[in-house]
């Protein structure tokens, strides 16, 4: 049995899934898509300001 990280990556602004690895249910994918849609304005604002600076 393989153990690793499940991944789903959405493209903005289309909200299309560009990569999906792992075992997500359709309900989980819909929840993730909702989070991305609701956060899109914030994501674009952060990108416009040059991204998040980390230590």
N, C-alpha and C positions, 0 to 999 in steps of 0.2 A: 504494500500500500504506500502511495506517495503522499508525503506531507509537505505542504507549502502554503503560499498565500493565494487566495482567490482574488481575482482582479476584474474590475470593469472600468473602462475608460470611455468617457463621453467627449464628443467633439462639440465645441461651441462655435457659432450660435445654433447649429442644426439639432443639437441634442441626440445625434446619432451615436450609437455605440461603435467605437473604432477598434476596441480590443476587449475580449471577454474570455477569461480563463477561470475555471473553477466550477463550483456547483451552486449557482444561485437559482432560486425559484423565480417564477415570473412575478410573483408579488414583491420579492426583494428588489428585482430590477426596477419595478414601478416606483418603489420607495426611493431608490437611489436617483432615478430620473427626476422625481419631484424635488429632491434636495438640490440637485444641480440646477433645475429650472428656477427655483426660489432664490438660489445663491448667485445666479448669473450676473446680476447687476453688481454685486460685491466683487465677484471675480474680475469683471471688466474694469471696475474702478481701481482695484489693486494693480492690475496690469498696466493701466493708463499711467499710474504713479510710479511705475518702474519695478513693481513686484515687491515681495516681502524680503526685507533684509534680515538675515539670520547670523548669529554669532559664529 
